[in-house]
Amino acid sequence: EDQVTQSPEALRLQEGESSSLNCSYTVSGLRGLFWYRQDPGKGPEFLFTLYSAGEEKEKERLKATLTKKESFLHITAPKPEDSATYLCAVQASNTGFQKLVFGTGTRLLVSP
Amino acid sequence: NAGVTQTPKFQVLKTGQSMTLQCAQDMNHNSMYWYRQDPGMGLRLIYYSASEGTTDKGEVPNGYNVSRLNKREFSLRLESAAPSQTSVYFCASRATTGTLGYTFGSGTRLTVV
């Protein structure tokens, strides 16, 4: 069974304090790994797709990396507006592209 | 450029009542999805439609039905609501090619009492 585990569940940082969020996954063939940001009361917002081990993607203060068993979302010098829940999801090749399996997310709070 | 629009945003139902959640996208996407989000459970797929005229069950389809009305619209119906269906429901769409992830709507918060 495809599974996604995110850690930590919650993370509190001071503004400018860099850190990383972890997404561990088990799938029978990875088609893609997705990162989303979700603000309270809103739908998830797409950030990145990673397809193969060693791949990296960057967007402003965020950098996503991928290995064969996990992905990291690195946040460099975060600002209060980076506070949100960050979701990781995987798409397995044996299910076609129709289904994403989501983790439960990491709630990030960045204090001024 | 509205993206994915869901209505209503909030709804309270009594046990046994029925309702339909509406979803429309204006991005000419072929695939559309319905997810529910519960605390500690993550997003779970209820039903999806790979293309106009087709629908398939996801992970948690019991108690729900869907209709792909046309390429733009995908509705979710609860025939006889139960308290276990209290959740936040998200509609999403995706193109069949390309590297972009799903585009989600802003959600419907449903409470069944």
Interface residues (C-beta under 8 A of the other chain):
Chain A: V4 F34 Y36 G41 K42 G43 P44 E45 F46 T49 L87 A89 F97 Q98 K99 L100 F102 G103 T104 G105
Chain B: V4 S31 G40 M41 G42 L43 R44 L45 Y48 A50 D56 G58 E59 F90 A92 R94 T96 T99 L100 G101 Y102 T103 F104 G105 S106 G107
